[in-house]
Amino acid sequence: MEEKIILLVEDNPDDVTLTERALKKSHILNTLIVAKDGAEALDYIFGTGIYSGRDIGIMPEVILLDLKLPKIDGLEVLKRIRSDKRTNILPVVILTSSKEENDLITGYTLGANSYIRKPVNFNQFVDAIRQLGLYWLVLNEAPPVNNRKFNG
Amino acid sequence: MQESVRKSGIDVIGEIPWGTHFCQFYQNKQDLLATIIPYFQAGLQNNEFCMWIGADNLTSEEIRQAMTKAVKGFSAYIKKGQIEFVPYSEWYLQDGSFDGGRVLVAWEEKLNRALNKGFDGLRFASNNSWLPKKDWHNFAELGAALNNVIGNYKMIALCAYSLDKCNAAEIIDVIRNHEFALINLSGKLEIYESSRYKNTKAALTESKKELEYLSSFPALNPMQILEIDMMGKIKYCNDSTQRLFPDLAAKGIMHPYLIGLLEMVRGHAWGKSNYFSRIVEVNGQVHEQVVYFVGAGNNIRIYGHDISEYKQAQDLLQETGNYLNNLFDYANAPIVVWDTHFRISRFNPAFERLTGYKSRAVLGLGLDILFPENQKIESLHQINRTLSGERWEAVEIPILRVDGQIRTVLWNSANVYDNDGKQIIATIAQGQDITERIIAEEKVNKLNEILKRRASEAEVANKELEAFAYSVSHDLRAPLRAMEGFSQALLEDCSDSLNDDGKDYLKRIQSSAELMAQLIDDMLRLSRITRADMTLGNVNLSEIAQSISTKIKSNFPKRKIKFIITPGLTVKADKNLLSIVLENLFENAAKFTGKMPQARIEFGIAEKDGQAAYFVRDNGVGFDMTYANKLFKPFQRLHTVAEFPGTGVGLASVQRIIQRHGGQVWAEGKVGEGAAFYFTLEENKVI
């Protein structure tokens, strides 16, 4: 069985550390790929830039996407994922600080599968990450693999 | 008018006037009949009464038969009594003897009778062959007398003499006493006129012409000319009088035109003037007349000049003049009139107010005194153009007031032309003082600019605020999460090396981070309320209150809370915002009644200072009215978080929303006795 990769797009190293901790505390031991900005995230997904040559037949099981990012922001990353045949049904969970109405609406409109606001309270954050992992990595049936493969 | 010239019926004579007295010498009956028959025929056909005075040599019967034969419809004339046949003996010799005076009177009576019967006059012929020698002299005298007076009557006379019976002297006598003589000589009629009559007749014809000419003057005069005697009997009236008063002759002295006229004439006759004016109503029509009068013997001649129409025209003119003067004087707009030399010929009180000049003081002066020095040439140039027929439409020409102030005035002008409509005689201009308007416009423009600047400033500020809010919601929370999260990590991973104080400190860091996160959230909520678009609609507050109360009950299942909600309270407002208001007020009430064994929360409407105010009232801990003004300020709290949790944003949000609805919100309360929050909504006012 292929390993289920989680792609975390997050520029704040504290948040990365806390997310890693929360995943560990929730016993989610999948490989965590961290992209520090939107451009890096897209490079990973499409095998470009520093990730050129990556086997893009292997796609993350879920992308945890922050919105406020350097270079290319989260909503733009989402838009590009959704507008590409290879990735248009990839599960994307927005994981961000903001609960601005605009961000929520735009996020869902662009095709986010879920929108989670990071709580300040760490225990609550752990709880959220645990549920998130349980849902997307265990309960949820991912789209068929061949659909996720670049076939050109 | 009856014709004064009559047809004689005798070709060689032609037409003759009334009063013609002529004779004929005949040789036989045929001669006489040849004259008499056409003579009478012409009289009968022209409505004259005819009389034949017959003698033995041509009897009445003979002439009647001859005329019956010759004149068509003769019997009808007989029946009508238009012709009479009288034997000479009956006419001239009543008592067997001849009396010329009596015969003259008889003729006059005959004429009057004929006139009364409606005939135009009397035409007679007399066969004088009967005359005996002894009466010749008297008869000649009668002829002379008749000749003298006949000119005054509507009478024509033909005297026939038998040539056989007259000697030369007698013939001459007859001819002298008649205007002319007809003599039948060898079947042909000839006229003999005595030179005396010929001259007289010529003179008479001449004077008659002269008379006709002169009488045409009063006859054709458009004034009313009439002569009346002192009894008011009309002696003369001209055509114009008859046209104006057709019933004047019929009514005589009782005619309304004459009633009172004589008295006025008499009254004025004592004075010096021979005229007066008079208004008299005749047949419903008012006549205003100037009446001149002169004495004419015992009669008075009246010359009436009807000035009614003239007077009406004059009244109308006067009325129009008054109207225009009023318009001019009471017009609010300044009006000035100048002549072709640009001299002020008139200006109205409004113009006096505009310029400060008194109209009297500047009449006749040049227009240039009205203009500021530096604008004079330009203004005069503008004015000069009106002479070429140009009309001003809102031309701006400033006016220099007598006190030195300058007013901005818009002018409209129109030229006034002479009666032919060719020559300009004056120009009239009407102004509109726009000085204040311009100042006001400048003020408005300035204000608009300020407003625009403020609006764009506000827009910029709003955008900044939005960016700020966005940044806050993202960036400020991340460090808090780090503080909280790593504190937790410390507590979990290094709990062994921490004493209780250390653990407590970490917990304090955590709760501070959470509190700050809460503050940030509340702050953002408040700013969202300020920025949110408003959509007004009908909002049922009671229903919202009901659903909030349900939610509160389920949030605090263990508490005893009694909700008293007045049903059916509906307002026009933004539903989302009003929901936030009620949520905040209800949650507050629930919070501050938390320590009551039996909480009571009421929602209703009350009258406060004459207007409807909605209220949320509770029986909670209440508050000190001293701090009532602090309640609605953001992040201001009257209780510690330990007592009652909260950040102090709820009531500030309530106030924002109510203010945006044009209403007011205030609180009443007392420590330990509950609190009441009132709000009003001005439904149509949106801030």
Chai-1 contact restraints between the chains, C-beta under 6 A:
chainA,res_idxA,chainB,res_idxB,connection_type,confidence,min_distance_angstrom,max_distance_angstrom,comment,restraint_id
A,N12,B,A478,contact,1.0,0.0,6.0,A-B,restraint_1
A,D14,B,A482,contact,1.0,0.0,6.0,A-B,restraint_2
A,L18,B,G485,contact,1.0,0.0,6.0,A-B,restraint_3
A,K68,B,H474,contact,1.0,0.0,6.0,A-B,restraint_4
A,S97,B,H474,contact,1.0,0.0,6.0,A-B,restraint_5
A,S97,B,R477,contact,1.0,0.0,6.0,A-B,restraint_6
A,S97,B,A478,contact,1.0,0.0,6.0,A-B,restraint_7
A,S98,B,S473,contact,1.0,0.0,6.0,A-B,restraint_8
A,S98,B,H474,contact,1.0,0.0,6.0,A-B,restraint_9
A,E100,B,S473,contact,1.0,0.0,6.0,A-B,restraint_10
A,V120,B,L480,contact,1.0,0.0,6.0,A-B,restraint_11
A,V120,B,R481,contact,1.0,0.0,6.0,A-B,restraint_12
A,V120,B,E484,contact,1.0,0.0,6.0,A-B,restraint_13
A,V120,B,A513,contact,1.0,0.0,6.0,A-B,restraint_14
A,V120,B,E514,contact,1.0,0.0,6.0,A-B,restraint_15
A,V120,B,A517,contact,1.0,0.0,6.0,A-B,restraint_16
A,N121,B,E514,contact,1.0,0.0,6.0,A-B,restraint_17
A,F122,B,E484,contact,1.0,0.0,6.0,A-B,restraint_18
A,F122,B,G485,contact,1.0,0.0,6.0,A-B,restraint_19
A,F122,B,Q488,contact,1.0,0.0,6.0,A-B,restraint_20
